[in-house]
Amino acid sequence: MEVAIDDARRFAADVLMKLSVPADIAADVADHLVESDRVGYSSHGLSILPNYKRGVEAGFVTPDGRPERVVDRGSLIGYNGHHGFGQHVGKVVIDDAIARVHEHGQCIVTLRHSHHLGRMGQYGEMVAQQGYVLLAFSNVVNRPPVVAPYGGREARLTTNPLCFAGPLPGGRPPFVVDIATSAIAVNKARVLAENGRPAPPGSLIDADGNPSTDPNVLFADPPGALLPFGAHKGYALGLVAELLAGVLSGGGTIHPDNPRNGIATNNLFALVLDPQVDFNQTWRSQEVESFLDYLLGCPPQHPDEPVQYPGQYEAANRARHTVTIDLPDSVKKPFGELAAELGIAPLDAV
């Protein structure tokens, strides 16, 4: 389903404002969702709107929730998201962190009690556009666990993404790593299930602990579980994210004594820094250019699939989608129902 970008932003903002979301917050969420689709991540794009509507109606998302700075020590800031929409909350928090780096050269930032932050790579791009570097860890609470620990047959963790981003010399797109510490994200599994597509081998187990490529096992009763990426290595990084984001933010971890209301809530621990503080700019630029030339010059396994660095995929998709974006066909029915129920103009294909 191909739709105009401007129409997609309008539709998302209209849906949210009908749910009593203030116009500026709705605009931030809409921009973030559309950009996720634009760069190739439909799992974190407009397809998530029906879930957001359910969260608001159930009282688990605060439509007008805004972040509050609760810790301010100059280059160390901490925020409470008050369960507001994460795409707005995260933008405000990262903008503040960027301002602190302007002043101090670095910033440690924590955030607790934010609704779903969305695609973490977008915050990495915000930081990289200012010439800075981001290293961020998130955990997910207020929902049942969905990721089995290494060697386990039941879920005990969540997808706990990490993001690293920074600028590159020579006009190259920024370096952006944005990965769940599970083999695939929950929303990726949702999109695969909605479109009748299999999950990658090694990404899922069913409720009996058996390997599966059917993404529907994750949503069955009883549910299966996602697996960590890279076996024990991804599992270890997931634990790092759980402890840094959950404990240092004050937002809590996934253990069962904390609430599990079924609505994803994110906590965040991040470092933002100016890479020029300790490095000579000319040497750094030359070193990075030389390394990238060496890396990208590697002969590919398949001639039509050259070696890339993280961030090139997003940049190429963004360049292709300047006017329209492609949405999965599975959104047609729920989007039509949303428009009819809320009394807004539908989102039509071009």
C-alpha positions, 0 to 999 in steps of 0.5 A: 500500500503506497501512500503520500508522506504528507497524507500519512502524517496527517492521518496519524496526527488526526488519529491521535488528536481524536484521542485527546493528544495535544497537537504538538505531541501528535505531530511528534508521534506522527513524524516519528512513525512516518519516518520509521516507515520511510527508512524501512521499519514498518514494525515501528511505523504507522501500523502500530497506531491501533495499539496506541489507541487501545493503550490510551483507551485503557488508561495506560498511556497519558495523552497529554503526558510530558517529560519532567526533569527530576535530576539536573547536575549539569552534565547528568540529567534524569527525566520522568516521562509520566507515561506520555507518548515516547516519541514526544518524550524521547525527542524532548529528552534527547534535545536537552541532552544535546544542549548539555553536550553543547555546554559540557562536552558530554551528558549522561541522561536517564528516563523512566516511565515513558510510553513506547519510545519507538525507533531508537535509531531516530534519536541516534540520527538526531544526535549524529546530525549535531556531530555528536555520539549516542550510546543508549540502552533501553529496557521494557517494563509494564508488560509480560516478558517475551524473550527467553534467557539463553538456555531457558524455555520461558520468557524472562526478559524483553527486547531491550534495544541498544543504539549507537550512532555518530557522524561520519566524515565526507558527507556520508550518512551517519553510522547508526546501530539500532538493534533489539537484543532479541533475535527480532523485535516484538513488533517485527513478529507482529508484522510478520504474523499479520502478513502471513510471513515466517520468522527467521530460523533461530528467532522463536520457540513455542510454548513447549520450548521447541524451535519455530518459524511461526510468529503466531506462537508469540501471541498464542495462549500460552505464548512462546518466546523470542530468543536472544540474538547471538545466543549467550552474547545477545543475552548478556547485552540484554541483561546490561540494558535491563540493569542500566536502563531499569535500575539507574533510571529508577523505572524498574526491571521486568521482575514479576513484583513490578506491574505488568499491565500489558502496555510497553513502558520504556526506561532509558540510560544514555551517553551523549558526547562530543567526539572532538573533545579528545581527538584532532579533527583532521586525524580523526576524519582521515582515520575514519575515511581510511577505515570505511574505504577498507571496510566497504572495499571488501569483496561481497559474497553476492555481487549485487549485495555490497558490504555496507555499514549500519546506517546506509540501509536507512539512508538509502530508503530515505532517499527512495521515499521522498514523497511516498512510503510503502505500508504493509497491506495488513493496515488497510482494514484497521486503518479504515476502521480507525477512520470510520470510528474516529470520524476522520479522513481515511488514508488512501493509497496513491 
